[in-house]
Amino acid sequence: MKPSLLKTVPAVLVLALLLSDTPFCRADDNLNKFNTICNWIEINFPQYFSPPSETFEVSGYLIRHYENTDTYVGTINGGFYGLGGIFGDEVLYVGTMDYLLGLITPQETVTFIRTFGGSDFDFAECVRQTSDGGYIIVGHTASFGAANRNVYLVKTDSSGNQIWTRTFGGTDDDYGVSVQQTSDGGYIIAGSTKSFGAESFDIYLIKTDGSGNQLFAKTFGGDDKDVARSVQQTSDGGYIIAGYTKSFGAGDADVYLIKTDSYGNQIWAKTFGGTSADQGYSVQQTSDGGYIIAGYTKSFGAGLFDVYLIKTDSSGNEAWTKTFGGTNHDFSKSVQQTNDGGYIIAGYTKSFGAGLFDVYLVKTDSSGNQTWTKTFGGASSEKGHSVRQTNDGGYIIAGRTSSFGSGLFDVYLIKTDSSGNEAWHKTFGGTDYDDSKSVWQTTDGGFIIAGHTMSFGSGSWDVYLIKTDSSGNVN
């Protein structure tokens, strides 16, 4: 039997209870999503949760019935997140008995491999699971759109079947690199554009509705090259964008951080770096309302390039910076705040490891101090492009390998435990070039991976979408 939730939560804790027409809801660690989608109201624990009128077990899961609100609470599986933090090894669901029984019924894990594109070049840079269980993918296409390369947005169902595609851009080159579903059900996209803006490349921010129709587009930058690598909706409904700028700052290129309101209007912009080349690749709003940015620096550190980690306050002012690496080339492409308040960073290193380049995984505490580092790879070249913490406290990394697999480059998927020790790895691809740029754990415990392939599909390069089970297998 699962441990009792009533024993793991202090009696004075204010929890949230679903008292609306929404049939059920899962407590989530994203409080913005938690409060927006679930329609929760706060209630006092002793009054409503002590004691339940009945407690019973179904297939090993606890169900509690609170007769005074005619509400059923189920502790299903995973990690329980609530308004006050992490409280145990369960996930709290609230709703009708029918819905709880539906959640308890084992869900078949769907796996698949799909390609999307036309007769020319089509690339994917980012994938996320959407609220309907499907997936949203962004990249760029030379097969479709107005001219040259356009931002390419693909929406699929939960089985990876294409529902719709959209392109954005003008008569020159336009790229999409980051996408997220927003609280209104639409999508925010960041990338770069040569069709619009001030000069050269400018940062390109596109907001769509739930069907991918453009609501607004904004550009940011100056007279030189300005590129976005990552975007996220912030807790105030606006957006945070990270990339690099050659128009502003102190050096050849500087990390570029832009905060906008919900309409994409710039509130502030910050640059970080020294007299050489510094770039930002990944940004996330942190639990204190500030931001964490990962990229690489040639201005600071021990080697030719070093991993560059920057923490700011909510106004974008630098709180601290850290560098990681050796005497050679070390890069980071992805960062996420972890459940313990620290950070996990993925990239690749030429300073350490077994081969030419190895996947580089760095874990820090909340102050950015290194806790441990790991490398993964063989005698040839490997790169890590994306990392996420998984439900079991470990990590999933996606990138590419030329040491393992069947082709020139293969998709490289690595699962680790919470200490960064490899649990397993998988490769996907054919006899040509295959790469992955983004990974996300799905609600069924599996993983969705997006990248591009020369081995399969209809064109020179096609978007490559892979859905695995929790062990990285595709049936």
C-alpha positions as CSV (number, residue, x, y, z in Angstrom):
1,M,0.0,0.0,0.0
2,K,1.2,3.5,-0.7
3,P,2.2,5.6,2.3
4,S,-0.6,7.8,3.6
5,L,-0.6,11.3,2.3
6,L,-2.2,12.5,5.6
7,K,0.9,11.3,7.4
8,T,3.4,13.0,5.0
9,V,1.8,16.5,5.0
10,P,1.8,18.8,8.1
11,A,-1.6,19.5,9.5
12,V,-1.2,23.2,9.2
13,L,-0.4,23.1,5.5
14,V,-2.8,24.9,3.2
15,L,-3.4,22.6,0.2
16,A,-5.5,23.1,-2.9
17,L,-8.8,21.3,-3.6
18,L,-10.6,21.2,-6.9
19,L,-14.1,22.6,-6.5
20,S,-15.1,23.3,-10.1
21,D,-16.5,21.7,-13.2
22,T,-13.0,20.4,-14.1
23,P,-13.3,16.6,-13.7
24,F,-9.8,16.0,-12.3
25,C,-6.5,17.7,-11.9
26,R,-2.9,16.7,-11.1
27,A,-0.8,18.8,-8.7
28,D,2.1,20.1,-10.8
29,D,5.4,21.7,-10.0
30,N,4.6,24.5,-12.5
31,L,2.5,26.7,-10.3
32,N,1.4,28.9,-13.2
33,K,0.0,25.9,-15.0
34,F,-1.2,24.5,-11.7
35,N,-3.3,27.5,-10.9
36,T,-4.4,28.4,-14.4
37,I,-5.6,25.1,-15.8
38,C,-6.8,23.4,-12.6
39,N,-9.0,26.1,-11.2
40,W,-8.0,25.4,-7.6
41,I,-8.9,27.3,-4.5
42,E,-7.0,27.2,-1.3
43,I,-8.6,25.4,1.7
44,N,-7.4,24.7,5.2
45,F,-6.1,21.2,5.8
46,P,-7.7,20.3,9.2
47,Q,-11.1,21.5,8.2
48,Y,-11.5,19.6,5.0
49,F,-8.9,16.8,5.0
50,S,-9.1,15.4,8.5
51,P,-10.5,12.8,8.6
52,P,-11.8,11.4,5.3
53,S,-15.2,9.7,5.5
54,E,-13.7,6.6,4.0
55,T,-10.3,5.4,2.7
56,F,-10.0,2.4,0.5
57,E,-7.5,0.8,-1.9
58,V,-7.8,0.1,-5.6
59,S,-5.1,-1.9,-7.3
60,G,-2.6,-0.7,-4.7
61,Y,-3.5,3.0,-4.9
62,L,-5.1,4.9,-2.0
63,I,-8.4,6.7,-2.6
64,R,-9.9,9.0,0.0
65,H,-13.5,10.2,0.0
66,Y,-14.3,13.5,1.8
67,E,-18.0,13.5,2.2
68,N,-18.4,17.1,3.3
69,T,-17.2,18.2,-0.2
70,D,-18.3,15.1,-2.0
71,T,-14.7,14.9,-3.3
72,Y,-12.4,12.0,-4.0
73,V,-8.6,12.4,-3.6
74,G,-6.3,9.8,-5.2
75,T,-2.6,9.4,-4.6
76,I,-1.5,7.8,-7.8
77,N,2.2,7.6,-8.8
78,G,5.2,9.8,-9.4
79,G,6.3,12.8,-7.2
80,F,3.7,14.7,-5.2
81,Y,4.0,18.5,-5.8
82,G,1.8,21.1,-4.0
83,L,1.7,24.7,-3.2
84,G,4.1,24.3,-0.4
85,G,6.7,22.2,-2.1
86,I,7.5,18.5,-2.5
87,F,5.9,16.3,0.2
88,G,6.4,12.7,-0.7
89,D,6.5,10.0,-3.4
90,E,3.0,10.4,-4.7
91,V,0.9,12.6,-7.1
92,L,-2.3,14.1,-5.8
93,Y,-5.4,13.9,-8.0
94,V,-8.7,15.3,-7.1
95,G,-12.0,14.6,-8.8
96,T,-14.7,12.0,-9.3
97,M,-14.3,8.3,-8.6
98,D,-14.7,7.5,-12.3
99,Y,-11.8,9.7,-13.3
100,L,-9.6,8.3,-10.6
101,L,-10.3,4.8,-11.7
102,G,-9.5,5.8,-15.2
103,L,-6.1,7.1,-14.1
104,I,-5.4,4.0,-12.1
105,T,-6.1,1.8,-15.1
106,P,-2.7,1.1,-16.7
107,Q,-2.2,3.2,-19.8
108,E,-0.6,1.6,-22.8
109,T,2.6,3.4,-23.7
110,V,2.6,4.6,-27.3
111,T,5.9,4.5,-29.2
112,F,6.6,5.5,-32.7
113,I,9.1,7.0,-35.2
114,R,7.9,9.7,-37.6
115,T,9.4,12.0,-40.2
116,F,8.0,15.3,-41.5
117,G,9.0,17.4,-44.4
118,G,9.2,17.8,-48.2
119,S,11.8,17.4,-50.9
120,D,14.3,19.9,-49.4
121,F,15.8,20.7,-46.0
122,D,13.5,20.3,-42.9
123,F,15.0,20.5,-39.4
124,A,13.5,20.3,-35.9
125,E,15.1,22.1,-32.9
126,C,12.5,21.7,-30.1
127,V,9.6,19.5,-29.1
128,R,7.1,19.7,-26.2
129,Q,4.1,17.6,-25.2
130,T,0.9,19.6,-25.4
131,S,-2.1,19.6,-23.0
132,D,-4.1,17.3,-25.4
133,G,-1.4,14.6,-25.2
134,G,0.1,15.4,-28.6
135,Y,3.3,17.2,-29.5
136,I,4.4,20.6,-30.9
137,I,7.6,20.8,-32.9
138,V,9.5,23.8,-34.1
139,G,12.4,24.2,-36.5
140,H,12.9,25.5,-40.0
141,T,12.0,24.4,-43.5
142,A,13.3,24.9,-47.0
143,S,10.6,22.7,-48.5
144,F,7.6,24.9,-47.6
145,G,6.9,28.6,-46.9
146,A,7.5,31.9,-48.6
147,A,11.2,31.5,-49.7
148,N,14.6,30.2,-48.7
149,R,14.1,28.9,-45.1
150,N,11.0,29.6,-42.9
151,V,10.1,28.8,-39.3
152,Y,8.4,25.4,-39.4
153,L,5.7,24.5,-36.8
154,V,4.3,21.0,-36.7
155,K,1.4,19.8,-34.5
156,T,0.8,16.1,-34.0
157,D,-1.6,13.9,-32.1
158,S,-0.4,11.6,-29.3
159,S,0.5,8.9,-31.9
160,G,2.7,11.3,-33.8
161,N,0.3,11.8,-36.7
162,Q,0.5,15.3,-38.2
163,I,-2.6,17.4,-37.5
164,W,-1.4,20.7,-39.0
165,T,1.8,22.5,-40.0
166,R,2.5,26.3,-40.2
167,T,5.3,28.3,-41.7
168,F,6.4,31.9,-40.7
169,G,8.7,34.3,-42.3
170,G,9.4,36.4,-45.3
171,T,11.5,36.2,-48.4
172,D,14.9,35.7,-46.7
173,D,16.1,33.1,-44.1
174,D,14.0,32.6,-40.9
175,Y,14.6,30.0,-38.2
176,G,12.7,28.6,-35.2
177,V,14.6,27.1,-32.4
178,S,12.4,27.0,-29.3
179,V,8.6,26.5,-28.6
180,Q,6.4,26.2,-25.6
181,Q,2.6,25.9,-25.2
182,T,1.3,28.9,-23.4
183,S,-1.3,29.2,-20.7
184,D,-4.0,30.2,-23.2
185,G,-3.4,27.0,-25.3
186,G,-1.4,28.7,-28.0
187,Y,2.3,28.7,-28.6
188,I,5.3,31.0,-28.2
189,I,8.2,30.5,-30.7
190,A,11.6,32.1,-30.7
191,G,14.3,32.1,-33.3
192,S,15.9,34.5,-35.8
193,T,14.9,36.3,-38.9
194,K,16.7,37.9,-41.8
195,S,13.4,38.9,-43.5
196,F,12.3,41.4,-40.8
197,G,14.0,43.6,-38.2
198,A,16.8,46.1,-38.2
199,E,19.7,44.5,-40.0
200,S,21.4,41.1,-40.6
201,F,19.7,38.6,-38.3
202,D,17.3,39.8,-35.5
203,I,15.6,37.8,-32.8
204,Y,12.2,36.6,-33.9
205,L,9.3,36.1,-31.4
206,I,6.0,34.6,-32.7
207,K,2.8,34.1,-30.7
208,T,0.1,31.8,-32.2
209,D,-3.3,30.6,-31.1
210,G,-4.0,26.9,-30.5
211,S,-4.3,26.2,-34.2
212,G,-1.0,27.8,-35.0
213,N,-2.4,31.0,-36.5
214,Q,-0.1,34.0,-35.9
215,L,-1.4,36.5,-33.3
216,F,1.7,38.7,-33.3
217,A,5.4,38.7,-34.3
218,K,8.2,40.9,-32.8
219,T,11.8,41.4,-33.6
220,F,14.6,42.5,-31.3
221,G,18.1,43.6,-32.1
222,G,20.4,46.2,-33.6
223,D,22.6,46.7,-36.6
224,D,24.5,43.4,-36.3
225,K,23.5,39.8,-35.7
226,D,21.1,38.9,-32.9
227,V,19.8,35.4,-32.4
228,A,17.4,33.7,-29.9
229,R,18.1,30.2,-28.7
230,S,15.4,29.7,-26.0
231,V,12.1,31.1,-24.9
232,Q,9.8,30.5,-21.9
233,Q,6.5,31.9,-20.7
234,T,7.1,33.6,-17.3
235,S,4.8,33.6,-14.2
236,D,3.5,37.0,-15.1
237,G,2.3,35.9,-18.5
238,G,5.1,37.5,-20.4
239,Y,8.2,35.8,-22.0
240,I,11.9,35.5,-21.3
241,I,14.2,35.0,-24.3
242,A,17.9,34.1,-24.3
243,G,20.4,34.0,-27.1
244,Y,23.3,36.2,-28.2
245,T,23.9,39.6,-29.6
246,K,26.6,41.2,-31.8
247,S,24.8,44.5,-31.8
248,F,25.1,45.3,-28.0
249,G,27.4,44.4,-25.1
250,A,31.1,44.3,-24.4
251,G,32.6,41.8,-26.8
252,D,32.5,40.0,-30.1
253,A,29.2,38.4,-29.0
254,D,27.4,38.6,-25.7
255,V,24.7,36.6,-24.0
256,Y,21.4,38.4,-24.7
257,L,18.5,38.2,-22.2
258,I,15.2,39.9,-23.1
259,K,12.0,40.1,-21.0
260,T,8.7,41.0,-22.6
261,D,5.1,41.4,-21.5
262,S,2.3,39.1,-22.7
263,Y,2.1,41.0,-26.0
264,G,5.8,40.6,-26.8
265,N,6.7,44.2,-26.0
266,Q,10.2,44.5,-24.5
267,I,10.3,45.4,-20.8
268,W,14.0,45.2,-20.4
269,A,17.1,43.6,-22.1
270,K,20.5,42.6,-20.5
271,T,23.8,41.5,-21.9
272,F,26.4,39.4,-20.2
273,G,30.0,38.6,-21.3
274,G,33.5,39.9,-21.8
275,T,35.6,41.1,-24.6
276,S,35.5,37.8,-26.6
277,A,32.6,35.6,-27.8
278,D,29.9,34.6,-25.3
279,Q,26.5,33.0,-26.1
280,G,23.4,31.9,-24.3
281,Y,21.6,28.7,-25.3
282,S,19.0,27.9,-22.7
283,V,16.9,29.9,-20.2
284,Q,14.5,29.0,-17.4
285,Q,12.6,31.1,-14.8
286,T,13.7,29.9,-11.4
287,S,11.7,29.2,-8.3
288,D,12.7,32.6,-6.8
289,G,11.4,34.5,-9.9
290,G,14.8,35.1,-11.4
291,Y,16.4,33.3,-14.3
292,I,19.1,30.8,-15.0
293,I,21.0,30.9,-18.4
294,A,23.4,28.4,-19.8
295,G,25.7,28.8,-22.8
296,Y,29.4,29.1,-23.4
297,T,32.1,31.7,-22.9
298,K,35.4,32.5,-24.5
299,S,35.9,35.6,-22.3
300,F,36.1,33.7,-19.0
301,G,37.1,30.3,-17.6
302,A,40.0,27.9,-17.9
303,G,40.0,26.9,-21.6
304,L,39.4,27.9,-25.1
305,F,35.6,27.8,-24.5
306,D,34.0,27.1,-21.1
307,V,30.4,26.3,-20.0
308,Y,28.9,29.6,-18.9
309,L,26.2,29.6,-16.2
310,I,24.5,32.9,-15.2
311,K,21.9,33.5,-12.5
312,T,19.9,36.7,-12.4
313,D,17.2,38.2,-10.3
314,S,13.7,38.9,-11.6
315,S,14.9,42.1,-13.2
316,G,17.7,40.4,-15.1
317,N,20.5,41.7,-12.9
318,E,23.4,39.3,-12.5
319,A,23.4,37.5,-9.1
320,W,26.4,35.3,-10.0
321,T,28.2,33.5,-12.8
322,K,30.1,30.3,-13.0
323,T,32.3,28.6,-15.6
324,F,33.0,24.9,-16.0
325,G,35.5,23.1,-18.1
326,G,39.1,22.3,-18.8
327,T,41.9,23.6,-21.0
328,N,40.1,22.8,-24.3
329,H,36.6,23.4,-25.7
330,D,33.5,23.0,-23.4
331,F,30.0,24.0,-24.3
332,S,26.5,23.9,-22.7
333,K,23.3,23.7,-24.6
334,S,20.6,23.1,-22.0
335,V,19.9,23.9,-18.3
336,Q,17.1,23.1,-15.9
337,Q,16.5,23.9,-12.3
338,T,16.3,20.6,-10.3
339,N,14.0,19.5,-7.5
340,D,16.7,20.2,-4.9
341,G,17.0,23.9,-6.1
342,G,20.3,23.3,-8.0
343,Y,20.8,23.0,-11.7
344,I,21.6,20.4,-14.3
345,I,23.5,21.4,-17.4
346,A,24.1,19.4,-20.6
347,G,26.5,20.0,-23.4
348,Y,29.8,18.6,-24.7
349,T,33.4,18.7,-23.8
350,K,36.8,18.3,-25.5
351,S,38.7,18.7,-22.2
352,F,37.4,15.5,-20.6
353,G,36.1,12.1,-21.6
354,A,37.1,9.3,-23.9
355,G,36.8,10.7,-27.4
356,L,37.1,13.8,-29.6
357,F,34.0,15.3,-28.0
358,D,32.0,13.7,-25.2
359,V,28.6,14.5,-23.8
360,Y,29.1,16.7,-20.7
361,L,26.7,16.7,-17.8
362,V,27.3,19.1,-14.9
363,K,25.2,19.2,-11.6
364,T,25.4,22.2,-9.3
365,D,23.9,23.3,-6.1
366,S,21.6,26.3,-5.8
367,S,24.5,28.7,-5.8
368,G,26.0,27.3,-9.0
369,N,28.8,25.3,-7.2
370,Q,29.7,22.1,-9.0
371,T,28.4,19.0,-7.2
372,W,29.5,16.5,-9.8
373,T,30.3,16.1,-13.5
374,K,30.0,13.1,-15.9
375,T,31.0,12.4,-19.5
376,F,29.4,9.9,-21.9
377,G,30.7,8.7,-25.2
378,G,33.2,6.5,-27.0
379,A,36.3,7.0,-29.1
380,S,34.8,9.3,-31.7
381,S,32.5,12.4,-31.2
382,E,29.4,12.9,-29.1
383,K,27.4,16.0,-28.3
384,G,24.6,16.6,-25.7
385,H,21.9,19.0,-26.8
386,S,19.1,18.7,-24.3
387,V,18.6,17.5,-20.7
388,R,15.6,17.1,-18.4
389,Q,15.2,15.8,-14.9
390,T,13.0,12.7,-14.9
391,N,10.2,11.6,-12.5
392,D,12.5,9.3,-10.7
393,G,15.0,12.1,-9.9
394,G,17.5,11.0,-12.6
395,Y,18.2,12.7,-15.9
396,I,17.5,12.1,-19.6
397,I,19.9,13.6,-22.2
398,A,19.5,13.7,-26.0
399,G,22.2,14.4,-28.5
400,R,24.2,12.7,-31.2
401,T,26.9,10.0,-31.4
402,S,29.4,8.9,-34.0
403,S,31.0,6.2,-31.6
404,F,27.8,4.1,-31.4
405,G,24.9,3.2,-33.7
406,S,24.6,2.3,-37.4
407,G,25.3,5.5,-39.2
408,L,27.7,8.5,-39.6
409,F,25.9,10.2,-36.7
410,D,23.0,8.6,-34.7
411,V,20.5,10.0,-32.2
412,Y,22.0,9.4,-28.7
413,L,19.6,9.0,-25.8
414,I,21.2,8.6,-22.3
415,K,19.3,7.9,-19.0
416,T,21.1,8.4,-15.7
417,D,20.3,8.0,-12.1
418,S,20.2,11.1,-9.7
419,S,24.0,11.0,-9.4
420,G,24.6,11.1,-13.1
421,N,25.5,7.4,-13.4
422,E,24.4,5.9,-16.7
423,A,21.4,3.6,-16.4
424,W,21.2,2.9,-20.1
425,H,21.7,4.5,-23.5
426,K,20.0,4.0,-26.9
427,T,20.8,5.1,-30.5
428,F,18.4,5.7,-33.3
429,G,19.1,6.2,-37.0
430,G,20.1,4.7,-40.3
431,T,23.3,4.7,-42.4
432,D,23.5,8.5,-42.8
433,Y,23.4,11.5,-40.5
434,D,20.7,11.6,-37.7
435,D,20.7,14.0,-34.8
436,S,18.5,15.0,-31.9
437,K,18.1,18.5,-30.5
438,S,15.4,18.2,-27.8
439,V,14.0,15.7,-25.3
440,W,11.0,15.7,-22.9
441,Q,9.6,13.1,-20.6
442,T,5.9,12.4,-21.5
443,T,3.0,11.8,-19.2
444,D,3.2,8.1,-19.7
445,G,6.8,8.0,-18.4
446,G,8.3,7.7,-21.8
447,F,10.3,10.2,-23.8
448,I,9.7,12.3,-26.9
449,I,12.8,13.3,-29.0
450,A,13.0,15.7,-31.9
451,G,15.8,16.3,-34.4
452,H,16.5,15.7,-38.0
453,T,17.4,12.8,-40.3
454,M,19.2,12.2,-43.6
455,S,18.6,8.4,-43.3
456,F,14.8,8.5,-43.6
457,G,12.0,10.7,-45.0
458,S,11.3,12.3,-48.3
459,G,14.0,15.0,-48.5
460,S,17.6,15.9,-48.0
461,W,16.9,16.3,-44.3
462,D,13.6,15.6,-42.6
463,V,12.2,16.4,-39.2
464,Y,12.8,13.3,-37.0
465,L,10.3,12.5,-34.2
466,I,10.9,9.6,-31.9
467,K,8.6,8.5,-29.0
468,T,10.0,5.8,-26.7
469,D,8.8,4.0,-23.6
470,S,10.3,4.6,-20.2
471,S,13.3,2.4,-21.0
472,G,14.0,4.1,-24.3
473,N,12.6,1.4,-26.4
474,V,10.5,1.8,-29.6
475,N,8.2,-1.1,-30.2
